[in-house]
């Protein structure tokens, strides 16, 4: 017997499989492990609704802010800038500037522009309203998925149901505290706005009604720490979270958690222009309709960065930063249905799946040993190696194992054996033709290679397509299939070939074909 490069690579692959699969197999405290999916360990199932009508209001409000910024930046005087659920109205005081405004407004998509003298009215078209509502659901799905990914949950299921509903499934959510934290992170609007305090009227805010404030184009907002403290701010924000490029947890001079945020180039310009023109006044940092701080503007603030301070815990600040980074929801969401999937379902599922996996595994091993003798033993070694490598890779990447994923493992076992069956049958055919053992082994692998590659590559392509277009458990099935196929090509083609090359001199010398290949010599 002599070593060869194939057997060395195969041995290293087995060591890799053992080392990285042990934490999952033994469930040790340390080391990366495979995460069980909702169907195996239980968790939280939620059906969310989306208030799509609110998305249209947000779109209109954003248009009003853009109009105000354009007018301020170009020193165009406008008056009576108001908006409702579907339209924005304002008057251009200098008629010579209407043409400049029309050029700007023509760049807005899905907007119908109407003129009545110097008064301009913008309405969203019916098609744009439907598009905005549809986009609100799609954006909510993407935003929730991003938040949960950053939250640290493995492969959460976030999928559309119907026109305006979202299905969310979270594996491993067992405690009430974890459930509450996940729900708050999902449902938080995370709508950041920088709004100017109406310094001329703010002193009278406690004697004002909402209707009084609206008559001045203002809104009354409460302080996040003390609802008794109120602020009168201009309803149209200076800028909003749509211009946010980053948000991270930091600490102030008293070592209290704060959120540092960064604006994009456009937001930085708007922020700089506004602070430069309003030195001595206050700017309210508003998040989800609450004022977190309203500092005085002492000088022009460039660079496009700011800070949100509040009575946060480190964990609360982290979750808020996640929500801000992942983007504000265009429309509020609400809970339609919630239920917890108990761990008993996972235990039953694991038990049934393990019986199927172990039963199939044992039967395959027994068949290979009885029918192919020592060649079957070699194939079984490759099969064990294949499973170890599969588990190791899944553990290394913290993959989530679901019931379909376990089905993928069972299927992988069959495909790994199939490759060895093809190779062994080719070797046996060549022995029948009178070839030497060395020639039969080398030609057997060469002849079997095309069939094995064709089968594995087509299955791998199908797995990739399932992963790209599938969701949740389908992705889990595709992942286990893909890793299993690649591992089987390593073990069945490279590994067993190395073993045969190592023992081939002894096989040729004894010529006991029944012992080595299960055939008569």
C-alpha distance (Angstrom), angle and dihedral (degrees) to the residues before:
residue distance angle dihedral
X1 . . .
X2 3.79 . .
X3 3.78 134.3 .
X4 3.80 122.6 -114.1
X5 3.78 134.3 -174.2
X6 3.81 92.0 -100.6
X7 3.80 93.8 57.5
X8 3.82 91.0 45.7
X9 3.82 91.8 53.7
X10 3.81 90.1 45.0
X11 3.82 91.5 51.1
X12 3.81 91.5 49.3
X13 3.81 89.7 49.7
X14 3.82 90.3 53.0
X15 3.83 91.2 49.4
X16 3.82 89.0 49.4
X17 3.81 89.7 50.2
X18 3.79 94.0 49.5
X19 3.82 95.9 45.8
X20 3.80 97.6 48.3
X21 3.81 98.8 35.8
X22 3.82 95.8 51.6
X23 3.86 95.5 77.9
X24 3.82 89.0 56.8
X25 3.80 95.4 41.1
X26 3.82 94.6 46.4
X27 3.85 95.5 30.8
X28 3.81 91.8 -132.4
X29 3.79 121.9 -176.1
X30 3.80 93.2 -119.4
X31 3.79 130.4 51.3
X32 3.78 133.2 47.9
X33 3.79 114.7 -64.6
X34 3.78 140.2 -170.7
X35 3.80 112.7 -97.7
X36 3.79 118.2 -134.4
X37 3.80 117.4 -128.7
X38 3.81 128.4 -124.0
X39 3.80 92.6 -90.3
X40 3.82 91.5 54.7
X41 3.81 105.6 38.6
X42 3.79 103.9 18.3
X43 3.77 127.8 -121.1
X44 3.78 142.0 154.1
X45 3.82 128.9 -34.7
X46 3.82 118.0 -166.7
X47 3.80 135.9 174.6
X48 3.80 112.2 -157.8
X49 3.78 130.6 -165.7
X50 3.82 124.7 -148.1
X51 3.82 122.0 -140.8
X52 3.78 93.1 -140.7
X53 3.82 94.2 176.8
X54 3.81 88.6 69.0
X55 3.81 89.9 60.3
X56 3.80 89.8 65.3
X57 3.81 90.7 52.4
X58 3.81 90.5 50.9
X59 3.79 90.5 50.0
X60 3.82 91.3 51.8
X61 3.81 92.0 47.5
X62 3.80 90.6 50.6
X63 3.82 90.0 51.3
X64 3.81 90.2 52.1
X65 3.81 90.5 52.1
X66 3.81 90.8 50.3
X67 3.81 91.2 50.8
X68 3.81 92.1 50.0
X69 3.81 92.0 48.7
X70 3.82 92.3 48.5
X71 3.77 91.1 50.9
X72 3.82 93.7 47.2
X73 3.80 94.3 46.4
X74 3.82 93.2 49.3
X75 3.83 95.4 39.6
X76 3.80 92.0 -119.1
X77 3.80 113.8 155.2
X78 3.80 114.4 -132.0
X79 3.78 130.5 171.5
X80 3.80 137.9 -165.2
X81 3.79 96.4 25.4
X82 3.81 102.4 -179.7
X83 3.78 136.1 151.9
X84 3.78 139.9 -168.8
X85 3.82 133.9 -175.2
X86 3.81 95.7 -60.7
X87 3.82 110.3 13.5
X88 3.80 147.7 44.0
X89 3.82 122.7 -146.6
X90 3.79 130.2 -171.6
X91 3.80 140.5 149.7
X92 3.80 125.1 -124.5
X93 3.82 105.1 -143.1
X94 3.80 94.7 -161.5
X95 3.81 108.4 58.0
X96 3.80 90.6 -160.3
X97 3.82 89.0 66.4
X98 3.82 95.3 55.6
X99 3.80 90.9 89.0
X100 3.83 91.1 54.5
X101 3.78 90.0 49.4
X102 3.81 92.1 49.4
X103 3.80 90.0 54.1
X104 3.80 89.6 53.9
X105 3.82 94.4 44.1
X106 3.80 92.9 49.2
X107 3.81 88.4 68.0
X108 3.82 91.4 62.9
X109 3.81 111.0 98.5
X110 3.78 124.1 -133.0
X111 3.80 94.1 11.7
X112 3.79 128.4 131.5
X113 3.82 112.1 -150.6
X114 3.82 121.4 -154.4
X115 3.83 127.2 -175.8
X116 3.80 127.0 -155.7
X117 3.77 103.6 176.3
X118 3.80 106.0 -61.8
X119 3.83 92.7 -18.6
X120 3.81 113.9 101.3
X121 3.81 124.1 -161.5
X122 3.79 124.4 -169.4
X123 3.80 122.1 -162.9
X124 3.78 129.4 -179.2
X125 3.79 111.4 -121.2
X126 3.85 117.1 -118.1
X127 3.81 88.6 -112.1
X128 3.81 91.1 52.5
X129 3.80 91.6 48.3
X130 3.82 90.6 55.0
X131 3.78 90.5 44.7
X132 3.82 90.9 51.0
X133 3.81 91.9 50.2
X134 3.80 92.0 48.7
X135 3.79 90.7 46.7
X136 3.81 90.1 51.4
X137 3.81 90.9 61.1
X138 3.82 93.5 45.0
X139 3.80 91.1 47.1
X140 3.82 91.1 48.0
X141 3.82 90.4 53.4
X142 3.81 92.3 49.9
X143 3.80 93.4 43.4
X144 3.82 94.1 48.8
X145 3.81 90.7 47.2
X146 3.83 91.1 50.6
X147 3.79 91.9 48.4
X148 3.80 93.5 49.7
X149 3.81 91.4 46.8
X150 3.82 90.2 54.0
X151 3.82 89.8 42.6
X152 3.81 86.5 66.0
X153 3.81 101.8 -111.6
X154 3.80 115.3 142.8
X155 3.80 116.9 -120.8
X156 3.82 99.4 -26.1
X157 3.80 114.7 -163.9
X158 3.83 111.0 -120.5
X159 3.80 113.4 166.3
X160 3.80 140.0 154.0
X161 3.79 118.3 -106.8
X162 3.78 116.9 -168.6
X163 3.80 117.9 -32.2
X164 3.79 102.9 -47.0
X165 3.81 108.0 11.1
X166 3.81 130.3 98.2
X167 3.80 127.2 -156.5
X168 3.81 115.2 -148.2
X169 3.81 123.8 -175.4
X170 3.80 120.4 -178.6
X171 3.79 120.3 -170.7
X172 3.79 120.7 -149.7
X173 3.82 96.7 23.4
X174 3.79 101.0 135.6
X175 3.81 109.6 140.3
X176 3.78 125.5 70.9
X177 3.81 90.3 -124.5
X178 3.82 93.1 54.8
X179 3.80 90.9 47.0
X180 3.81 92.5 50.1
X181 3.81 92.2 47.8
X182 3.82 92.4 49.1
X183 3.82 92.2 47.5
X184 3.80 92.6 50.1
X185 3.79 91.7 48.5
X186 3.81 91.6 49.7
X187 3.78 97.7 45.8
X188 3.80 99.1 38.6
X189 3.80 110.0 114.8
X190 3.85 90.9 -152.8
X191 3.79 89.3 -161.8
X192 3.80 107.5 168.7
X193 3.81 118.4 -164.8
X194 3.79 131.9 172.8
X195 3.81 106.5 -148.6
X196 3.80 132.1 -177.7
X197 3.80 116.8 -119.9
X198 3.82 112.1 -126.0
X199 3.80 95.3 -123.8
X200 3.83 93.6 -179.2
X201 3.81 93.8 61.2
X202 3.82 105.7 18.6
X203 3.82 92.2 99.1
X204 3.84 88.3 65.0
X205 3.81 95.2 47.9
X206 3.83 94.2 109.3
X207 3.80 90.7 57.2
X208 3.80 94.7 47.3
X209 3.78 130.9 95.2
X210 3.79 122.9 -146.4
X211 3.80 88.3 -104.5
X212 3.83 91.2 53.6
X213 3.81 90.3 50.8
X214 3.82 91.7 47.7
X215 3.80 90.5 54.5
X216 3.81 87.9 63.6
X217 3.82 93.3 43.9
X218 3.81 90.5 -104.9
X219 3.80 138.5 119.7
X220 3.80 130.8 -149.8
X221 3.80 114.7 -125.2
X222 3.80 130.7 -175.7
X223 3.77 127.1 -128.8
X224 3.81 111.8 -107.1
X225 3.82 93.5 -133.5
X226 3.79 98.4 42.2
X227 3.84 119.5 20.9
X228 3.81 88.7 -162.2
X229 3.81 89.1 70.5
X230 3.80 111.3 79.9
X231 3.78 135.1 -172.2
X232 3.78 130.8 -157.7
X233 3.80 107.9 -143.9
X234 3.79 134.3 171.1
X235 3.80 108.1 -94.4
X236 3.80 94.4 -134.9
X237 3.82 106.8 72.9
X238 3.78 124.4 -133.3
X239 3.80 88.4 -130.0
X240 3.80 138.6 -25.5
X241 3.80 141.4 -141.5
X242 3.78 92.0 -84.2
X243 3.81 86.0 83.9
X244 3.81 92.8 52.8
X245 3.81 116.9 117.4
X246 3.79 101.0 174.6
X247 3.79 144.9 4.5
X248 3.79 126.3 -171.9
X249 3.78 138.3 168.8
X250 3.78 115.1 -101.3
X251 3.79 136.8 161.2
X252 3.80 130.8 -116.3
X253 3.81 126.5 -136.6
X254 3.82 89.5 -81.9
X255 3.82 90.3 53.2
X256 3.82 92.5 -110.5
X257 3.83 118.7 144.5
X258 3.81 116.1 -100.5
X259 3.81 134.5 167.6
X260 3.79 116.8 -116.9
X261 3.79 113.0 -158.2
X262 3.78 134.7 -169.5
X263 3.82 128.7 -152.7
X264 3.79 129.6 -147.1
X265 3.81 122.1 -111.6
X266 3.81 94.5 -86.5
X267 3.80 92.1 47.1
X268 3.80 91.4 47.3
X269 3.83 90.5 53.0
X270 3.80 92.6 49.2
X271 3.81 91.5 45.6
X272 3.79 92.1 48.6
X273 3.82 93.9 47.0
X274 3.80 93.3 48.3
X275 3.80 96.2 46.9
X276 3.80 90.7 45.8
X277 3.82 92.1 55.1
X278 3.82 96.2 41.3
X279 3.80 105.7 49.0
X280 3.82 109.5 157.6
X281 3.80 93.8 27.7
X282 3.80 129.4 96.7
X283 3.78 131.3 -105.9
X284 3.81 117.8 -156.6
X285 3.80 119.2 -143.0
X286 3.80 102.2 -147.5
X287 3.78 124.9 -170.4
X288 3.80 120.6 -177.5
X289 3.79 91.8 -18.7
X290 3.81 96.4 -49.9
X291 3.82 126.4 107.4
X292 3.80 109.8 -124.9
X293 3.78 95.4 178.3
X294 3.79 139.0 -13.1
X295 3.81 107.0 -161.8
X296 3.81 125.1 -178.4
X297 3.79 115.9 -105.9
X298 3.80 105.1 -122.6
X299 3.79 97.2 172.7
X300 3.77 143.2 -10.5
X301 3.80 109.1 -62.1
X302 3.79 114.0 -146.2
X303 3.78 130.6 176.4
X304 3.78 95.5 60.3
X305 3.80 98.2 -107.1
X306 3.78 131.2 128.7
X307 3.77 144.2 161.6
X308 3.80 136.3 -123.3
X309 3.79 114.0 -152.9
X310 3.79 126.8 -172.8
X311 3.77 144.4 133.5
X312 3.82 94.1 -65.3
X313 3.73 135.0 159.1
X314 3.81 114.0 -142.1
X315 3.83 89.2 -107.3
X316 3.81 92.0 48.6
X317 3.80 91.5 49.3
X318 3.80 90.1 49.2
X319 3.82 92.4 52.3
X320 3.81 91.6 47.2
X321 3.81 90.8 50.5
X322 3.82 89.1 50.9
X323 3.81 90.7 51.2
X324 3.81 92.3 48.9
X325 3.82 93.9 46.4
X326 3.78 93.0 49.5
X327 3.80 91.4 51.4
X328 3.78 136.5 -107.3
X329 3.78 119.4 -73.8
X330 3.80 110.6 -107.0
X331 3.81 89.1 -144.9
X332 3.82 132.5 21.4
X333 3.79 118.4 -102.8
X334 3.80 128.3 -147.0
X335 3.78 136.1 -163.9
X336 3.80 114.7 -101.3
X337 3.78 99.8 166.9
X338 3.80 135.5 3.0
X339 3.77 131.7 178.4
X340 3.76 136.5 160.5
X341 3.79 119.3 -128.1
X342 3.79 107.0 -140.5
X343 3.79 123.4 -131.6
X344 3.84 90.4 -119.6
X345 3.81 88.3 75.9
X346 3.78 88.9 53.3
X347 3.81 92.4 49.2
X348 3.81 92.4 50.8
X349 3.79 91.6 45.6
X350 3.79 93.4 48.9
X351 3.81 91.5 47.7
X352 3.81 93.7 50.9
X353 3.80 92.6 44.0
X354 3.79 93.8 47.4
X355 3.82 90.7 50.5
X356 3.81 89.0 52.9
X357 3.81 93.1 44.7
X358 3.81 96.5 45.7
X359 3.81 93.2 40.0
X360 3.79 92.7 51.4
X361 3.79 91.0 43.0
X362 3.81 93.5 52.4
X363 3.80 93.2 46.3
X364 3.80 91.9 50.0
X365 3.81 91.8 48.4
X366 3.80 92.3 48.2
X367 3.81 92.8 48.4
X368 3.80 93.2 49.0
X369 3.81 92.7 49.8
X370 3.81 94.5 46.8
X371 3.79 97.2 43.0
X372 3.81 102.5 35.1
X373 3.83 100.5 24.8
X374 3.84 110.9 -163.4
X375 3.83 91.5 3.4
X376 3.81 86.0 56.6
X377 3.80 90.4 51.9
X378 3.80 89.7 52.5
X379 3.80 90.0 49.1
X380 3.82 89.9 50.0
X381 3.82 90.8 51.9
X382 3.81 87.6 53.9
X383 3.81 89.3 47.7
X384 3.82 92.9 53.6
X385 3.80 89.7 46.9
X386 3.79 90.1 49.7
X387 3.82 92.1 54.9
X388 3.80 92.8 46.1
X389 3.82 92.2 50.7
X390 3.81 90.9 46.4
X391 3.83 92.2 52.0
X392 3.81 91.7 42.9
X393 3.80 94.4 53.3
X394 3.82 92.3 45.5
X395 3.81 89.9 49.1
X396 3.79 92.5 47.0
X397 3.81 91.8 55.6
X398 3.81 94.5 38.0
X399 3.81 91.1 -120.0
X400 3.78 121.0 -176.0
X401 3.79 117.8 -117.2
X402 3.80 116.7 -148.7
X403 3.80 132.9 171.0
X404 3.82 91.4 -92.6
X405 3.80 86.8 48.8
X406 3.79 90.0 55.8
X407 3.80 88.1 49.8
X408 3.80 86.6 54.0
X409 3.80 89.8 54.3
X410 3.82 91.3 51.5
X411 3.80 89.8 49.4
X412 3.81 90.1 47.8
X413 3.81 89.9 55.4
X414 3.80 89.5 55.6
X415 3.79 93.2 47.2
X416 3.82 92.9 47.7
X417 3.83 90.3 53.1
X418 3.80 90.9 44.9
X419 3.82 91.2 60.7
X420 3.80 91.0 52.0
X421 3.81 91.6 46.7
X422 3.82 90.8 54.3
X423 3.82 91.7 48.6
X424 3.82 94.3 46.2
X425 3.80 92.5 47.7
X426 3.81 90.7 51.5
X427 3.83 90.3 51.3
X428 3.81 91.2 48.5
X429 3.82 91.7 50.1
X430 3.79 91.1 52.6
X431 3.81 91.6 48.3
X432 3.82 88.5 53.3
X433 3.81 87.8 52.8
X434 3.80 89.2 57.4
X435 3.80 99.6 -105.0
X436 3.80 119.7 152.1
X437 3.80 117.8 -103.5
X438 3.82 92.2 -107.9
X439 3.81 92.3 49.0
X440 3.81 92.7 44.4
X441 3.81 92.9 52.6
X442 3.81 96.1 46.7
X443 3.82 95.1 42.9
X444 3.80 90.9 41.4
X445 3.80 91.7 59.3
X446 3.81 92.0 42.7
X447 3.82 92.3 50.9
X448 3.81 94.4 44.8
X449 3.81 94.7 47.1
X450 3.81 96.8 81.1
X451 3.80 94.7 51.8
X452 3.82 92.9 45.2
X453 3.80 94.5 47.7
X454 3.81 93.1 46.4
X455 3.81 92.3 51.3
X456 3.80 95.5 44.0
X457 3.81 97.0 43.3
X458 3.82 93.7 49.7
X459 3.81 90.6 48.2
X460 3.81 90.2 46.9
X461 3.81 90.7 52.4
X462 3.80 89.9 51.0
X463 3.83 90.0 49.8
X464 3.81 91.7 51.2
X465 3.81 91.0 50.7
X466 3.81 90.2 49.5
X467 3.80 90.2 50.7
X468 3.81 94.5 47.9
X469 3.81 96.7 46.5
X470 3.80 101.1 25.3
X471 3.79 128.8 84.5
X472 3.78 135.9 -146.1
X473 3.81 112.9 -25.3
X474 3.82 92.5 14.9
X475 3.80 88.8 60.8
X476 3.81 89.3 50.5
X477 3.80 90.8 54.0
X478 3.81 90.9 48.2
X479 3.82 92.6 48.9
X480 3.82 95.0 51.7
X481 3.81 91.1 44.7
X482 3.81 93.1 50.1
X483 3.81 94.9 47.5
X484 3.80 90.9 43.8
X485 3.80 93.0 51.8
X486 3.81 93.2 49.7
X487 3.81 90.8 46.0
X488 3.81 91.8 49.1
X489 3.80 91.2 52.8
X490 3.80 88.6 53.6
X491 3.80 95.5 46.2
X492 3.82 101.1 34.9
X493 3.80 99.3 40.5
X494 3.79 104.5 28.2
X495 3.81 103.0 23.3
X496 3.80 101.9 46.0
X497 3.81 90.7 40.8
X498 3.80 88.3 56.8
X499 3.81 91.4 49.8
X500 3.81 91.6 49.9
X501 3.81 90.9 48.7
X502 3.80 90.1 50.8
X503 3.84 95.9 50.9
X504 3.84 97.8 29.7
X505 3.85 95.1 101.3
X506 3.80 90.0 56.0
X507 3.83 92.1 45.1
X508 3.82 91.2 51.7
X509 3.80 92.5 45.9
X510 3.81 97.4 51.4
X511 3.82 95.7 36.6
X512 3.82 88.2 -161.3
X513 3.79 93.0 150.0
X514 3.79 93.4 171.3
X515 3.82 90.8 58.2
X516 3.80 95.6 42.8
X517 3.84 102.0 36.2
X518 3.80 107.0 8.6
X519 3.83 94.6 -111.7
X520 3.77 135.5 110.0
X521 3.81 115.0 -97.2
